[in-house]
């Protein structure tokens, strides 16, 4: 079972989420709260695998909560929920450590897919997230100032670049290991080295890094 936490200050939306998720196989809601402060208090005693987190809330908003969770509970997967698909907002929340970003008007099957994807692949990108990354890349090309601040200088080995490319193709750790004829542990070692060298917080950050530094192309 995937243990899920849901956090949204709009009670009707929260209840709607709960009703929808009740039909999902192998996903169980263990935390249901209406504020970032309550979420962090609950997480101390009942650790979820994935959190569906509202972007805009009074008190601690989704961005503040994400920053705190990445520092104190780095293994928890975070999917931000928002009404807006602005490029700067999407890129920012992924750079600070969110594993995915969903609009609140998505279909239930997309929500289920996103939850399962962040568990298996550590990230979930859909069309508007990919478009946001592409727009950010184009802006980088036309601006003298780089829009992101990854650690520099960085040097990636040929094998690390190979692993990074397969991560960006959404292959799982096991699939990467099989394709490269190496162990799962070795793949995880390369992933860890990639994150340390680039200064990102998770696999989603690696994809952003690859796109913005033209190591891969998004079509």
Residue pairs with C-beta under 8 A, 6 or more apart in sequence:
1 26
1 27
1 28
2 26
2 27
2 28
2 49
2 50
2 115
2 116
2 119
3 28
3 30
3 47
3 48
3 49
3 50
4 21
4 27
4 28
4 29
4 30
4 31
4 48
4 49
4 50
4 51
4 52
4 115
5 29
5 30
5 31
5 32
5 33
5 39
5 42
5 43
5 48
5 50
5 51
5 52
6 14
6 17
6 18
6 21
6 29
6 31
6 32
6 33
6 51
6 52
7 31
7 33
7 34
7 35
7 36
7 38
7 39
7 51
7 52
7 53
7 54
7 57
7 65
8 14
8 17
8 34
8 52
8 54
8 57
8 81
9 34
9 35
9 54
9 57
9 58
10 54
11 34
13 54
13 104
14 32
14 34
17 52
18 29
18 32
20 108
20 111
21 27
21 29
21 111
22 29
23 108
24 112
24 115
27 112
27 115
30 46
30 48
31 39
31 42
31 43
31 46
31 48
31 51
33 39
33 42
35 57
35 58
35 59
35 60
36 53
36 57
36 59
36 60
36 61
36 62
36 64
36 65
37 59
37 60
39 51
39 53
39 65
40 60
40 65
40 68
40 69
43 51
43 69
43 73
43 76
47 73
47 76
48 76
49 76
49 77
49 119
50 76
50 77
50 78
50 79
50 115
50 118
50 119
51 69
51 76
51 77
51 78
51 79
52 79
52 81
52 111
52 115
53 62
53 65
53 66
53 78
53 79
53 80
53 81
54 61
54 62
54 80
54 81
54 82
55 61
55 62
55 63
55 80
55 81
55 82
55 84
55 89
55 93
56 62
56 82
56 83
60 68
62 80
62 81
62 82
62 93
63 92
63 93
63 96
66 78
66 80
66 93
66 96
66 97
66 98
67 96
67 97
69 76
69 78
69 97
70 78
70 96
70 97
70 201
70 202
74 201
74 202
77 99
77 100
77 118
77 119
77 122
78 97
78 98
78 99
78 100
79 98
79 99
79 100
79 101
79 102
79 114
79 115
79 118
79 124
80 93
80 98
80 100
80 101
80 102
81 102
81 103
81 104
82 89
82 101
82 102
82 103
82 104
83 103
83 104
83 105
84 103
85 103
85 128
85 132
86 132
87 131
87 132
87 135
87 136
88 136
90 101
90 128
90 129
90 132
91 132
91 133
91 136
91 147
91 148
91 208
93 101
94 101
94 129
94 204
94 205
94 208
95 148
95 200
95 205
95 208
96 201
97 201
97 202
97 204
97 205
98 204
99 118
99 122
99 123
99 124
99 202
99 203
99 204
100 114
100 117
100 118
100 123
100 124
100 125
100 129
100 204
101 129
102 110
102 111
102 114
102 124
102 126
103 128
106 114
110 126
113 124
114 124
114 126
117 123
117 124
118 124
120 172
121 170
121 171
121 172
121 203
122 202
122 203
122 204
123 202
123 203
123 204
123 207
125 133
125 204
125 207
130 218
133 207
133 208
133 211
133 212
133 218
134 211
134 218
136 147
136 211
136 212
137 211
137 212
137 214
139 147
140 146
140 147
140 148
140 212
147 212
148 208
148 212
150 198
150 199
150 200
150 209
150 212
150 213
151 197
151 198
151 199
154 197
154 198
155 197
156 164
156 194
156 197
159 180
159 190
160 190
160 193
160 194
160 197
161 215
162 180
163 176
163 180
163 187
163 190
163 191
163 194
164 194
164 206
164 210
164 215
164 216
165 210
165 215
165 216
166 175
166 176
166 179
166 180
167 176
167 191
167 203
167 206
167 207
167 210
168 206
168 207
168 210
168 211
168 216
171 179
173 184
173 187
173 188
173 191
174 184
176 187
177 183
177 184
177 186
177 187
180 187
191 203
191 206
194 200
194 206
195 201
195 202
195 205
195 206
198 205
198 206
198 209
200 206
200 208
200 209
209 215
210 216
211 217
211 218
